[in-house]
Amino acid sequence: MSIPSVPDPRRHHQLQTLLLKLGLPEDIPVQWFRVDLALTHSTFSSEANYEQLEFVGDAVVRLVATEFLFEAYPQASVGEYTALRAILVSDRTLTEIANRYGLDRYLRIGASAAKDSRGESSRLAESLEALLGALYLSTHNLNLIRPWLDGHLKQLAEAVRSDPARQNYKAALQAWTQAHYHSLPEYRVQETGQIHDPHRFTAAVWVQGSQVGQGIGQSIKAAEKAAAEEAFLKLQTELDRSAAVATDDPNPGT
């Protein structure tokens, strides 16, 4: 596969505009052909696209989130780190960040993919990961990433710490079970519908040997999220009720 070292002038200008949006200076030591690849979908080019860079970027975003959390919240537990990182590196978060920079305007995709609005969120998350991979490989450090990404991570981390359930029930449930049971929830999924059925998958989530939630969805991920939401709210309600009973009982243990 032959990949040009520098994109054509028009494309190069587009990519420069994007990196300026990130707050990076014009003279950054970036490998422009990698940035170009990071914003090229496989439907545009089956050979030169972002798939390999996405693989790198997946590890990079986890490293960035880990470093950020370790520095920002030195007193947090490992369980809280794990739950917060799961949210910060989720497709939902990456898509949100990608949208803030209008990444879709720079992503080259084929005509078939352009018509698939349902896949837009995944494409944006994947291309942002690929961009992170391209920036990392340009310098082999995080100097081109953390200056602009940390602010987004801090904003979301603060929101989650104040209300973990509103962002990601799977991560919130995981943090809850680790804190109370020192274990992780278990998901059991069955395919119960047809390919395009919005109820295609049914997921059950188990904690400490008991089923605590169930959900349905068109994808396994969607079904698990729905099950996690039901489980988290149920467990949190039971905990609140138990605390209220303990407070109201003047003679506990009698």
BAGU-492097 format. One record per atom (N, C-alpha, C): chain; x, y, z. Coordinates in pm, whole numbers, plus 32768, in hexadecimal, padded with zeros to 4 digits. Example, Ala and Ser with C-alpha at 12.3 -4.5 7.8 and 13.67 -1.06 7.14 Angstrom:
2
ATOM chaine    x    y    z
ATOM      A 8527 7DC7 830C
ATOM      A 84CE 7E3E 830C
ATOM      A 8528 7EB6 830C
ATOM      A 8505 7F1F 82C4
ATOM      A 8557 7F96 82CA
ATOM      A 850A 8003 8313
END
This chain:
254
ATOM chaine    x    y    z
ATOM      A 8054 7F89 8000
ATOM      A 8000 8000 8000
ATOM      A 8058 807C 8000
ATOM      A 8040 80D5 7FA2
ATOM      A 808E 814F 7F98
ATOM      A 803F 81C4 7FD2
ATOM      A 8077 8205 8036
ATOM      A 8034 8273 8078
ATOM      A 8088 82F1 8068
ATOM      A 8051 835D 8031
ATOM      A 809F 83D7 8021
ATOM      A 80C7 8411 80A7
ATOM      A 813C 844F 80AD
ATOM      A 816C 8486 812B
ATOM      A 8120 8504 8152
ATOM      A 80EA 854C 80F0
ATOM      A 80A0 85C7 810B
ATOM      A 8021 85C7 80B7
ATOM      A 7FAB 85E3 80F2
ATOM      A 7F30 85EA 80A3
ATOM      A 7F37 865C 803E
ATOM      A 7ED9 865F 7FE0
ATOM      A 7ED6 86CB 7F7E
ATOM      A 7EBB 8750 7FC6
ATOM      A 7EDE 87C1 7F89
ATOM      A 7ED7 8842 7FCD
ATOM      A 7E4F 8862 800A
ATOM      A 7DE3 8844 7FC3
ATOM      A 7D5E 8863 7FF9
ATOM      A 7D42 8810 8076
ATOM      A 7D60 878F 806E
ATOM      A 7D4B 8738 80E2
ATOM      A 7DA7 8760 8155
ATOM      A 7E22 8783 8134
ATOM      A 7E82 87AD 819A
ATOM      A 7E4E 8828 81E5
ATOM      A 7E13 8885 819D
ATOM      A 7DDC 88FD 81DC
ATOM      A 7D67 88D9 8238
ATOM      A 7D13 887B 820D
ATOM      A 7CA4 884F 8261
ATOM      A 7CD7 8815 82E5
ATOM      A 7D3D 87C1 82DB
ATOM      A 7D72 8781 8353
ATOM      A 7DB5 87E6 83AF
ATOM      A 7DFA 8848 8373
ATOM      A 7E36 88B1 83C4
ATOM      A 7DCB 8900 840F
ATOM      A 7D5C 891A 83CC
ATOM      A 7CED 8962 840C
ATOM      A 7CB9 8916 8484
ATOM      A 7CAB 8893 8477
ATOM      A 7C7B 8841 84E6
ATOM      A 7CDC 8846 855B
ATOM      A 7D5D 8836 8542
ATOM      A 7DBD 8835 85B1
ATOM      A 7DC6 88BE 85F4
ATOM      A 7DAE 8929 85A7
ATOM      A 7DA8 89AD 85E5
ATOM      A 7D2F 89B7 8641
ATOM      A 7CC0 8975 861C
ATOM      A 7C4B 8970 8674
ATOM      A 7C6D 892C 86F8
ATOM      A 7CC5 88CB 86F2
ATOM      A 7CEE 8885 876B
ATOM      A 7D46 88DD 87C4
ATOM      A 7D73 894C 878C
ATOM      A 7DCA 89A6 87D7
ATOM      A 7E5D 8989 87C3
ATOM      A 7E7E 8937 875F
ATOM      A 7F09 8916 8745
ATOM      A 7F47 8980 86EA
ATOM      A 7FC6 89A0 86FD
ATOM      A 8008 8A07 86AA
ATOM      A 801F 89D5 861C
ATOM      A 8036 8A34 85C1
ATOM      A 8047 8A11 8534
ATOM      A 80C5 89BF 8519
ATOM      A 812B 89D4 856B
ATOM      A 81AC 8993 8550
ATOM      A 81BF 8910 859D
ATOM      A 8151 88CD 85BD
ATOM      A 815D 8851 860A
ATOM      A 81A1 87E4 85B7
ATOM      A 81EC 878C 85F7
ATOM      A 8232 8720 85B0
ATOM      A 81D7 86AA 8594
ATOM      A 8172 86C0 8541
ATOM      A 810F 8658 8529
ATOM      A 8129 8610 84A5
ATOM      A 810B 8591 84A2
ATOM      A 8115 8543 8426
ATOM      A 808E 854E 83DF
ATOM      A 8089 85A5 837C
ATOM      A 800A 85C7 833E
ATOM      A 7FC8 8551 82F8
ATOM      A 8016 84F6 82C3
ATOM      A 7FD8 8484 827F
ATOM      A 7F8B 842E 82E2
ATOM      A 7FBA 8429 8360
ATOM      A 7F70 83DC 83C6
ATOM      A 7EEF 8425 83ED
ATOM      A 7EF6 84A8 83F8
ATOM      A 7E7C 84F4 8417
ATOM      A 7E16 84E1 83A8
ATOM      A 7E45 84E0 832D
ATOM      A 7DED 84C8 82BA
ATOM      A 7DAC 843E 82C3
ATOM      A 7DFC 83D9 82E3
ATOM      A 7DC7 8351 82F2
ATOM      A 7D62 834A 8364
ATOM      A 7D7D 8391 83D1
ATOM      A 7D26 838E 8446
ATOM      A 7C9A 83BF 8426
ATOM      A 7C8F 840D 83BD
ATOM      A 7C0E 8446 8396
ATOM      A 7BE0 8411 8310
ATOM      A 7C02 8394 82F5
ATOM      A 7BD8 8351 827A
ATOM      A 7B97 82CB 829D
ATOM      A 7B18 82BE 827D
ATOM      A 7ACD 8245 829D
ATOM      A 7AE9 81D8 8236
ATOM      A 7AD4 815B 825D
ATOM      A 7AF1 80EA 8205
ATOM      A 7A97 80E8 8189
ATOM      A 7A23 812A 8191
ATOM      A 79CC 812F 811B
ATOM      A 7A00 8192 80B4
ATOM      A 7A5B 81E9 80DD
ATOM      A 7A9A 8247 807F
ATOM      A 7B13 8207 803E
ATOM      A 7B60 81BA 808F
ATOM      A 7BD4 8173 805B
ATOM      A 7BE2 80F1 80AA
ATOM      A 7BDD 8083 8067
ATOM      A 7BE8 8001 80AA
ATOM      A 7C76 7FE4 80D9
ATOM      A 7CDA 802B 80A2
ATOM      A 7D65 8012 80C5
ATOM      A 7D9D 807D 8123
ATOM      A 7D82 80FB 8106
ATOM      A 7DB9 8168 8155
ATOM      A 7D4A 81A9 81A7
ATOM      A 7D38 8179 8222
ATOM      A 7CCD 81AD 8278
ATOM      A 7CFA 81AC 830A
ATOM      A 7C9D 81CC 8363
ATOM      A 7CC3 81E2 83EF
ATOM      A 7CC6 8165 8447
ATOM      A 7CAF 80F0 8412
ATOM      A 7C9C 807A 8466
ATOM      A 7D15 805C 84BF
ATOM      A 7D8E 805F 8487
ATOM      A 7E04 8041 84D7
ATOM      A 7E1E 80AF 853E
ATOM      A 7E0A 812C 8516
ATOM      A 7E1F 819A 8573
ATOM      A 7DB8 8198 85E4
ATOM      A 7D41 8169 85C8
ATOM      A 7CDC 815C 8630
ATOM      A 7D0A 80F9 869B
ATOM      A 7D4B 8090 8670
ATOM      A 7D81 802D 86CD
ATOM      A 7DE6 806E 872C
ATOM      A 7E3E 80C2 86F4
ATOM      A 7E9F 810B 8746
ATOM      A 7E58 816F 87A0
ATOM      A 7DF9 81B8 8766
ATOM      A 7DB3 821F 87B1
ATOM      A 7D63 81EA 8825
ATOM      A 7D31 8170 8819
ATOM      A 7CE7 8131 8887
ATOM      A 7D3F 8127 8904
ATOM      A 7DBE 8103 88EF
ATOM      A 7E1B 80FB 8960
ATOM      A 7E43 8186 8991
ATOM      A 7E50 81E3 8933
ATOM      A 7E7B 826B 8956
ATOM      A 7E12 82AF 89AD
ATOM      A 7D93 82A6 8989
ATOM      A 7D2C 82EB 89D6
ATOM      A 7D20 82B0 8A62
ATOM      A 7D37 822F 8A6F
ATOM      A 7D36 81F3 8AF4
ATOM      A 7DAC 8227 8B48
ATOM      A 7E1F 8237 8B07
ATOM      A 7E94 826C 8B4F
ATOM      A 7E7D 82FC 8B78
ATOM      A 7E47 834D 8B1E
ATOM      A 7E2B 83D9 8B3E
ATOM      A 7DCB 83E2 8BB3
ATOM      A 7D5F 8395 8BAD
ATOM      A 7CFB 8398 8C18
ATOM      A 7D37 8369 8C9C
ATOM      A 7D8B 8303 8C96
ATOM      A 7DCB 82CF 8D0F
ATOM      A 7E25 8338 8D4F
ATOM      A 7E7A 8376 8CFE
ATOM      A 7ED5 83DD 8D32
ATOM      A 7E86 8452 8D6C
ATOM      A 7E1F 847C 8D23
ATOM      A 7DCF 84ED 8D51
ATOM      A 7D8E 84CF 8DD8
ATOM      A 7D4D 845C 8DE4
ATOM      A 7D09 8439 8E61
ATOM      A 7D6A 842B 8ED5
ATOM      A 7DDC 83EE 8EBB
ATOM      A 7E41 83DB 8F24
ATOM      A 7E73 8461 8F58
ATOM      A 7E83 84C2 8EFF
ATOM      A 7EB4 8546 8F27
ATOM      A 7E46 859D 8F63
ATOM      A 7DCE 8595 8F2B
ATOM      A 7D62 85EC 8F57
ATOM      A 7D22 85BF 8FDA
ATOM      A 7D1D 853B 8FF1
ATOM      A 7CDA 8505 9067
ATOM      A 7D36 84A2 90AF
ATOM      A 7DA0 84D3 90ED
ATOM      A 7E03 847A 912B
ATOM      A 7DCC 8428 919F
ATOM      A 7D5C 8452 91DA
ATOM      A 7D24 840A 924C
ATOM      A 7CB9 83A6 9224
ATOM      A 7C98 839C 91A4
ATOM      A 7C2E 8342 9177
ATOM      A 7C58 82B0 9184
ATOM      A 7BF6 8258 9193
ATOM      A 7C13 81C9 919B
ATOM      A 7C27 8191 910F
ATOM      A 7C61 811B 9109
ATOM      A 7C75 80D8 9088
ATOM      A 7BEE 80BD 9047
ATOM      A 7B8B 809A 9097
ATOM      A 7B06 8081 9060
ATOM      A 7ACC 80FD 901F
ATOM      A 7AE0 8171 905E
ATOM      A 7AAD 81ED 9023
ATOM      A 7AFA 820F 8FA5
ATOM      A 7B7E 81FB 8FA7
ATOM      A 7BCE 8211 8F2E
ATOM      A 7B97 81BD 8EBA
ATOM      A 7B7D 813E 8ED7
ATOM      A 7B4F 80E2 8E6F
ATOM      A 7AC8 810D 8E36
ATOM      A 7A6D 8132 8E8F
ATOM      A 79E8 815A 8E62
ATOM      A 79EE 81DC 8E12
ATOM      A 7A3A 823D 8E42
ATOM      A 7A45 82BD 8DFC
ATOM      A 7A89 82AC 8D75
ATOM      A 7AF2 825B 8D70
ATOM      A 7B38 8247 8CF2
ATOM      A 7ADD 8205 8C8B
ATOM      A 7A8C 81A7 8CB8
ATOM      A 7A30 8164 8C5C
ATOM      A 79D4 81CA 8C1A
ATOM      A 79AC 822F 8C64
ATOM      A 7954 8296 8C2D
ATOM      A 79A2 82F3 8BD0
ATOM      A 7A19 831B 8BFB
ATOM      A 7A68 837B 8BAE
ATOM      A 7A92 8345 8B26
ATOM      A 7AA6 82C2 8B1B
ATOM      A 7AD4 8288 8A9C
ATOM      A 7A62 8246 8A4D
ATOM      A 79E7 8257 8A7C
ATOM      A 7976 8218 8A39
ATOM      A 795A 825A 89B2
ATOM      A 7916 8211 895A
ATOM      A 78F1 8248 88D8
ATOM      A 789B 82C6 88E7
ATOM      A 7846 82C6 894B
ATOM      A 77EF 8339 8961
ATOM      A 7841 83B6 897D
ATOM      A 78A6 83A9 89D3
ATOM      A 78FB 841B 89F3
ATOM      A 794B 8448 897A
ATOM      A 7986 83E7 8935
ATOM      A 79D9 8409 88C1
ATOM      A 7986 844B 8854
ATOM      A 790C 841C 8841
ATOM      A 78B3 845A 87DD
ATOM      A 7892 84E9 8804
ATOM      A 7879 84FE 8883
ATOM      A 7859 8584 88B3
ATOM      A 78CE 85E4 889A
ATOM      A 7947 85B6 88B7
ATOM      A 79BD 860A 88A0
ATOM      A 79D1 8623 880B
ATOM      A 79C0 85BA 87BC
ATOM      A 79CF 85C8 872B
ATOM      A 796C 862E 86F3
ATOM      A 78F3 862D 8726
ATOM      A 788D 868C 86F8
ATOM      A 78B1 871B 871C
ATOM      A 78F3 872F 878D
ATOM      A 7919 87B6 87B6
ATOM      A 797A 87F5 8753
ATOM      A 79C7 87A2 870F
ATOM      A 7A28 87D5 86AE
ATOM      A 79F7 87C5 861D
ATOM      A 797C 8799 860D
ATOM      A 7947 8787 8586
ATOM      A 7998 8724 8534
ATOM      A 79BD 86B5 8573
ATOM      A 7A15 8654 8531
ATOM      A 79D7 8619 84B2
ATOM      A 7953 8614 84AF
ATOM      A 7910 85DB 843A
ATOM      A 792E 8629 83BB
ATOM      A 7950 86A9 83C7
ATOM      A 796E 86FB 8351
ATOM      A 79F3 86D4 8311
ATOM      A 7A47 8691 835D
ATOM      A 7ACD 866E 832B
ATOM      A 7ADA 85DA 830A
ATOM      A 7A75 858C 832E
ATOM      A 7A7A 84FC 8319
ATOM      A 7A4F 84D9 828B
ATOM      A 7AA7 8496 8242
ATOM      A 7A87 846A 81BB
ATOM      A 7A48 83DF 81C0
ATOM      A 79CF 83D3 818C
ATOM      A 7987 8354 818E
ATOM      A 794A 833B 8105
ATOM      A 792A 82BC 80EB
ATOM      A 78EA 8298 806F
ATOM      A 7857 82BF 806F
ATOM      A 781B 82BE 7FFA
ATOM      A 778F 82E6 7FEC
ATOM      A 7732 828E 803E
ATOM      A 7750 820C 8045
ATOM      A 76F9 81AF 808F
ATOM      A 76F9 81CF 8124
ATOM      A 776E 81EB 815A
ATOM      A 7778 820B 81E8
ATOM      A 7738 8291 8207
ATOM      A 7743 82EF 81AB
ATOM      A 770A 8374 81C1
ATOM      A 7673 836D 81D3
ATOM      A 7634 8308 8198
ATOM      A 75A2 82F8 81A4
ATOM      A 757A 82AF 8224
ATOM      A 75DC 8274 8268
ATOM      A 75C0 8226 82E0
ATOM      A 75CC 827F 835B
ATOM      A 7561 82C4 837D
ATOM      A 7564 8320 83F0
ATOM      A 7575 82D6 8474
ATOM      A 7548 825A 8479
ATOM      A 7554 820D 84F6
ATOM      A 75E5 81ED 8518
ATOM      A 763B 81EA 84B2
ATOM      A 76C7 81CA 84CB
ATOM      A 771E 8244 84E1
ATOM      A 76E1 82BB 84DD
ATOM      A 7730 8336 84E8
ATOM      A 7779 8340 856D
ATOM      A 7733 8320 85DA
ATOM      A 7770 832B 865E
ATOM      A 77EC 82D2 866A
ATOM      A 77E1 8256 863B
ATOM      A 7854 81FA 8641
ATOM      A 78C7 822D 85EC
ATOM      A 78A8 8261 8576
ATOM      A 7912 8294 851E
ATOM      A 795C 8308 855F
ATOM      A 7913 8361 85A1
ATOM      A 7953 83D3 85E1
ATOM      A 79AC 83A7 8654
ATOM      A 797B 8349 86A6
ATOM      A 79CD 8317 8715
ATOM      A 7A4A 82D3 86E1
ATOM      A 7A3C 8283 867A
ATOM      A 7AAD 823B 8642
ATOM      A 7B13 829A 8604
ATOM      A 7AE3 82FF 85BC
ATOM      A 7B3F 835B 857B
ATOM      A 7B87 83B3 85E1
ATOM      A 7B44 83D5 8650
ATOM      A 7B88 8422 86B8
ATOM      A 7BF7 83CD 86F7
ATOM      A 7BD9 834E 8711
ATOM      A 7C41 82F4 8744
ATOM      A 7CB6 82ED 86E2
ATOM      A 7C96 82E3 8662
ATOM      A 7CFF 82DC 85FC
ATOM      A 7D52 835C 85FA
ATOM      A 7D10 83CE 860A
ATOM      A 7D58 844E 860E
ATOM      A 7DB8 8451 8685
ATOM      A 7D8A 8421 86F7
ATOM      A 7DE2 841A 876C
ATOM      A 7E5A 83BF 874F
ATOM      A 7E40 8351 8709
ATOM      A 7EAD 82F8 86E3
ATOM      A 7F10 833D 8687
ATOM      A 7EDD 838C 8628
ATOM      A 7F34 83D3 85CA
ATOM      A 7F89 843B 8611
ATOM      A 7F4E 8484 866E
ATOM      A 7F98 84EA 86B8
ATOM      A 8001 84AB 8712
ATOM      A 7FDD 843C 8750
ATOM      A 803E 83F7 87A6
ATOM      A 80B4 83C3 8756
ATOM      A 809A 8385 86E4
ATOM      A 8106 834C 8693
ATOM      A 815D 83B8 8654
ATOM      A 812B 8432 864E
ATOM      A 817B 849F 8617
ATOM      A 81EB 84C7 8675
ATOM      A 81D7 84B6 86F8
ATOM      A 823B 84E1 875B
ATOM      A 8261 8475 87C0
ATOM      A 820F 840A 87C5
ATOM      A 8220 839E 8826
ATOM      A 8218 83D1 88B6
ATOM      A 81C6 8437 88C9
ATOM      A 81A3 8466 8950
ATOM      A 8119 84A6 8946
ATOM      A 80EA 84DD 89B6
ATOM      A 8062 8512 89BA
ATOM      A 805E 85AB 89AF
ATOM      A 80CC 85E7 8983
ATOM      A 80D6 8679 8980
ATOM      A 8074 86BB 891F
ATOM      A 804A 8671 88B8
ATOM      A 7FEB 86A9 8857
ATOM      A 7F5A 8686 887A
ATOM      A 7F47 8641 88E9
ATOM      A 7EC1 860F 890B
ATOM      A 7E8B 864C 898D
ATOM      A 7ED8 8641 89F7
ATOM      A 7EA4 866A 8A79
ATOM      A 7E82 86FF 8A84
ATOM      A 7ECC 875A 8A43
ATOM      A 7EA8 87E8 8A50
ATOM      A 7E19 8809 8A2A
ATOM      A 7DDE 87C2 89CA
ATOM      A 7D54 87DF 89A3
ATOM      A 7CF0 8778 89D4
ATOM      A 7D1D 86FE 89EF
ATOM      A 7CBF 8695 8A18
ATOM      A 7CA4 8698 8AAE
ATOM      A 7D04 86C2 8AFE
ATOM      A 7CF1 86C1 8B8F
ATOM      A 7C77 8711 8BBB
ATOM      A 7C60 8781 8B7A
ATOM      A 7BEE 87D5 8BA1
ATOM      A 7B69 878D 8B91
ATOM      A 7B5C 8742 8B26
ATOM      A 7AE1 86F4 8B10
ATOM      A 7AD4 8687 8B7A
ATOM      A 7B42 8644 8B98
ATOM      A 7B3F 85D9 8BFB
ATOM      A 7B1B 860F 8C85
ATOM      A 7B52 8683 8CA7
ATOM      A 7B36 86BD 8D2A
ATOM      A 7AA3 86E1 8D37
ATOM      A 7A6C 8720 8CCF
ATOM      A 79E0 8748 8CD2
ATOM      A 7985 86CF 8CE7
ATOM      A 799F 8664 8C9E
ATOM      A 794B 85EE 8CA9
ATOM      A 7961 85A5 8D2D
ATOM      A 79DE 859B 8D57
ATOM      A 79FC 8556 8DD5
ATOM      A 79B7 859A 8E4B
ATOM      A 79B7 861E 8E4A
ATOM      A 7975 8668 8EB6
ATOM      A 78DF 864F 8EB4
ATOM      A 78A5 864B 8E3C
ATOM      A 7816 8630 8E31
ATOM      A 77F4 85A5 8E63
ATOM      A 7846 8543 8E41
ATOM      A 782D 84BA 8E69
ATOM      A 783E 84A9 8F00
ATOM      A 78A3 84E9 8F38
ATOM      A 78BA 84DD 8FC8
ATOM      A 7846 851A 9018
ATOM      A 7803 857C 8FDE
ATOM      A 7792 85B7 9025
ATOM      A 7711 8568 900E
ATOM      A 7709 8520 8F9E
ATOM      A 7692 84D0 8F7F
ATOM      A 76BA 8461 8F1E
ATOM      A 76F5 83F4 8F4E
ATOM      A 7729 838B 8EF6
ATOM      A 76C0 8349 8E9F
ATOM      A 7644 8340 8ECE
ATOM      A 75DF 82F5 8E83
ATOM      A 75B7 833B 8E03
ATOM      A 75C1 83BF 8DFE
ATOM      A 758C 8405 8D89
ATOM      A 75E2 83F4 8D0E
ATOM      A 765A 83C3 8D1C
ATOM      A 76B4 83B5 8CAA
ATOM      A 76BB 8327 8C74
ATOM      A 76CB 82C6 8CCA
ATOM      A 76E0 823E 8C9B
ATOM      A 76BC 81DD 8D0A
ATOM      A 764B 819B 8CFC
ATOM      A 761D 8142 8D65
ATOM      A 7675 80C6 8D73
ATOM      A 76B2 8098 8D06
ATOM      A 770A 8023 8D12
ATOM      A 7781 8045 8D6A
ATOM      A 77BF 80B7 8D51
ATOM      A 7832 80E0 8DA2
ATOM      A 7807 80FE 8E31
ATOM      A 7792 813E 8E41
ATOM      A 7761 815D 8EC6
ATOM      A 7743 80DD 8F15
ATOM      A 7707 807B 8ED2
ATOM      A 76E9 7FFC 8F15
ATOM      A 776A 7FB5 8F3C
ATOM      A 77CC 7FB8 8EE3
ATOM      A 784C 7F79 8F01
ATOM      A 788D 7FB9 8F7B
ATOM      A 788B 803D 8F81
ATOM      A 78C4 8083 8FF4
ATOM      A 7877 8061 9074
ATOM      A 77F2 8056 9068
ATOM      A 779F 8038 90DD
ATOM      A 77BD 7FAC 9113
ATOM      A 77C3 7F49 90BB
ATOM      A 77DC 7EBF 90E9
ATOM      A 7869 7EAE 911E
ATOM      A 78C8 7EF5 90E3
ATOM      A 7951 7EED 9117
ATOM      A 7958 7F29 91A3
ATOM      A 7911 7F98 91B8
ATOM      A 7915 7FDB 923A
ATOM      A 78CE 7F8A 92A6
ATOM      A 785F 7F46 9282
ATOM      A 780E 7F02 92E7
ATOM      A 782A 7E6C 92F1
ATOM      A 7856 7E2D 9283
ATOM      A 7869 7D9D 9283
ATOM      A 78F6 7D72 9258
ATOM      A 7948 7DD1 922E
ATOM      A 79CF 7DB1 91FD
ATOM      A 79CB 7D4A 918C
ATOM      A 7968 7D5A 9136
ATOM      A 795B 7CFF 90C3
ATOM      A 791D 7D4D 9050
ATOM      A 791C 7D0D 8FDA
ATOM      A 78E5 7D4D 8F63
ATOM      A 785E 7D0F 8F3E
ATOM      A 7806 7D5C 8F00
ATOM      A 7787 7D22 8ED2
ATOM      A 77A0 7CC3 8E5D
ATOM      A 7748 7C60 8E4F
ATOM      A 7753 7BFE 8DE3
ATOM      A 76DD 7C0F 8D84
ATOM      A 76F9 7C18 8D02
ATOM      A 7690 7C29 8C9D
ATOM      A 767C 7BA6 8C50
ATOM      A 75FF 7B7F 8C43
ATOM      A 75DB 7B08 8BF6
ATOM      A 757B 7B33 8B88
ATOM      A 75A2 7B1E 8B0C
ATOM      A 7558 7B53 8A9A
ATOM      A 7523 7AE3 8A43
ATOM      A 74A7 7AF2 8A15
ATOM      A 746A 7A94 89B7
ATOM      A 7435 7AE0 893E
ATOM      A 743E 7AA2 88CA
ATOM      A 7403 7ADD 8852
ATOM      A 7373 7AAE 8849
ATOM      A 7316 7B0B 8855
ATOM      A 7288 7AE7 885E
ATOM      A 7234 7B20 87EB
ATOM      A 7276 7B63 878B
ATOM      A 722B 7B9C 871B
ATOM      A 7279 7B94 869A
ATOM      A 7242 7BD1 8631
ATOM      A 7281 7BD2 85AE
ATOM      A 72EA 7C42 85A6
ATOM      A 7335 7C43 8537
ATOM      A 73A6 7C9E 8528
ATOM      A 737E 7D30 853B
ATOM      A 7311 7D5C 84FF
ATOM      A 72EB 7DE9 8507
ATOM      A 7282 7E05 8572
ATOM      A 7269 7DA3 85C6
ATOM      A 7208 7DB1 8632
ATOM      A 7244 7E07 86A1
ATOM      A 7201 7E73 86CC
ATOM      A 7236 7EC4 873B
ATOM      A 723F 7E77 87BD
ATOM      A 71FD 7E03 87C2
ATOM      A 7203 7DAC 8838
ATOM      A 7255 7D2E 881B
ATOM      A 72BA 7D3D 87C5
ATOM      A 7305 7CC8 8797
ATOM      A 734B 7C7E 8808
ATOM      A 7383 7CC8 886A
ATOM      A 73CE 7C89 88D6
ATOM      A 738D 7CA6 895D
ATOM      A 7392 7C42 89B4
ATOM      A 7365 7C51 8A3D
ATOM      A 73DB 7C35 8A99
ATOM      A 73F7 7C92 8AF1
ATOM      A 7469 7C84 8B4D
ATOM      A 7437 7C81 8BDD
ATOM      A 7473 7C2B 8C2B
ATOM      A 7458 7C27 8CBC
ATOM      A 74DB 7C42 8D03
ATOM      A 74D7 7C91 8D6D
ATOM      A 754F 7CAF 8DB8
ATOM      A 7541 7C72 8E43
ATOM      A 75AA 7C2C 8E6D
ATOM      A 75AB 7BE5 8EEC
ATOM      A 7615 7C20 8F48
ATOM      A 75F1 7C29 8FC9
ATOM      A 764D 7C5B 902F
ATOM      A 7645 7BFE 90A7
ATOM      A 76B5 7BC9 90CF
ATOM      A 76BA 7B70 9143
ATOM      A 7659 7AFB 9136
ATOM      A 7650 7AC1 90BD
ATOM      A 75FE 7A4B 90A6
ATOM      A 756A 7A66 9094
ATOM      A 7541 7AE5 9090
ATOM      A 74B4 7B06 907E
ATOM      A 74A1 7B62 9006
ATOM      A 7435 7B4A 8FBB
ATOM      A 7416 7BA2 8F4B
ATOM      A 73DA 7C22 8F81
ATOM      A 7415 7C94 8F5D
ATOM      A 73E7 7D13 8F94
ATOM      A 73B3 7D73 8F27
ATOM      A 73BD 7D49 8EA9
ATOM      A 738C 7DA1 8E40
ATOM      A 7383 7D59 8DBB
ATOM      A 732C 7D8A 8D64
ATOM      A 731C 7D50 8CDF
ATOM      A 72FF 7DC1 8C7C
ATOM      A 7333 7DB1 8C01
ATOM      A 731C 7E17 8B9D
ATOM      A 731B 7DDC 8B11
ATOM      A 72E1 7E27 8AB4
ATOM      A 72DC 7DFA 8A29
ATOM      A 7316 7E67 89D0
ATOM      A 7345 7E3F 8959
ATOM      A 737D 7EA0 88FD
ATOM      A 739B 7E63 8876
ATOM      A 73B5 7EB8 8815
ATOM      A 73D3 7E88 878E
ATOM      A 7461 7E4F 8785
ATOM      A 74B9 7E7A 87E1
ATOM      A 7541 7E46 87E8
ATOM      A 755A 7E0E 8873
ATOM      A 75C3 7DBE 887F
ATOM      A 75E7 7D87 8902
ATOM      A 7606 7DF9 8963
ATOM      A 7651 7E5C 8932
ATOM      A 7677 7ECD 8987
ATOM      A 75FB 7F17 89BA
ATOM      A 759A 7F2E 8962
ATOM      A 7521 7F76 898A
ATOM      A 74D1 7F27 89F1
ATOM      A 74C9 7EA3 89DF
ATOM      A 7480 7E4F 8A3F
ATOM      A 74C5 7E50 8AC7
ATOM      A 7549 7E47 8AC6
ATOM      A 7594 7E48 8B44
ATOM      A 7584 7ECE 8B8C
ATOM      A 7585 7F3B 8B40
ATOM      A 7573 7FBF 8B7E
ATOM      A 74EA 7FCB 8BBF
ATOM      A 7484 7F97 8B7A
ATOM      A 73FC 7F9D 8BB1
ATOM      A 73F2 7F48 8C31
ATOM      A 7433 7ED4 8C31
ATOM      A 7432 7E7E 8CA8
ATOM      A 747C 7EC1 8D1A
ATOM      A 74EC 7F03 8CFA
ATOM      A 753B 7F47 8D61
ATOM      A 74ED 7FB9 8DA0
ATOM      A 74A1 8001 8D4E
ATOM      A 7450 8071 8D81
ATOM      A 73E9 803E 8DE6
ATOM      A 73A2 7FD4 8DC0
ATOM      A 733C 7F9D 8E1B
ATOM      A 737D 7F6D 8E9C
ATOM      A 73F0 7F29 8E8F
ATOM      A 7434 7EF3 8F05
ATOM      A 7467 7F62 8F60
ATOM      A 74A6 7FC7 8F26
ATOM      A 74DF 8034 8F77
ATOM      A 7473 807C 8FC5
ATOM      A 7407 80A0 8F81
ATOM      A 739B 80E9 8FC4
ATOM      A 735A 8094 9030
ATOM      A 734C 8012 9015
ATOM      A 7311 7FB8 9079
ATOM      A 736A 7FAD 90F4
ATOM      A 73EB 7F96 90DF
ATOM      A 7447 7F88 914F
ATOM      A 7455 8009 919E
ATOM      A 7459 807A 9156
ATOM      A 7465 80FA 919A
ATOM      A 73E9 8118 91EC
ATOM      A 7373 80F7 91B6
ATOM      A 72F6 810C 91FF
ATOM      A 72F1 80B7 927D
ATOM      A 731B 8039 9270
ATOM      A 731B 7FE0 92E5
ATOM      A 737D 8012 934E
ATOM      A 73EF 8045 9322
ATOM      A 7451 8079 9382
ATOM      A 741B 80F3 93CB
ATOM      A 73D9 814D 9380
ATOM      A 739F 81C4 93BC
ATOM      A 7330 819F 941E
ATOM      A 72E0 813B 93F9
ATOM      A 7273 8110 9451
ATOM      A 72A9 80D4 94D2
ATOM      A 7312 8084 94C6
ATOM      A 734F 8046 953C
ATOM      A 7389 80B0 9599
ATOM      A 73C7 8116 955B
ATOM      A 7401 8181 95AC
ATOM      A 7395 81CF 95F6
ATOM      A 7323 81E4 95B1
ATOM      A 72B4 822D 95EF
ATOM      A 7279 81DF 9662
ATOM      A 726B 815B 9653
ATOM      A 7235 8105 96BD
ATOM      A 7291 8106 9736
ATOM      A 7313 80FD 971B
ATOM      A 7374 80FC 9788
ATOM      A 7371 8180 97D6
ATOM      A 735B 81EE 978F
ATOM      A 7355 8271 97CF
ATOM      A 72D7 8283 9824
ATOM      A 7266 824B 97F2
ATOM      A 71E6 825C 9835
ATOM      A 71D3 81FD 98A9
ATOM      A 721E 818E 98AC
ATOM      A 720C 8129 9916
ATOM      A 7259 8151 9993
ATOM      A 7214 8177 99FF
ATOM      A 725A 81A2 9A79
ATOM      A 7299 812F 9AC7
ATOM      A 726E 80B6 9AA7
ATOM      A 72A1 8042 9AF0
ATOM      A 72D1 7FD8 9A8E
ATOM      A 733C 7FF1 9A44
ATOM      A 736B 7F8E 99E5
ATOM      A 7396 7F0F 9A29
ATOM      A 7374 7EA0 99EB
ATOM      A 739F 7E1F 9A20
ATOM      A 733A 7DE4 9A81
ATOM      A 72C9 7E2C 9A9E
ATOM      A 7264 7DF4 9AFA
ATOM      A 71F1 7DBB 9AAD
END
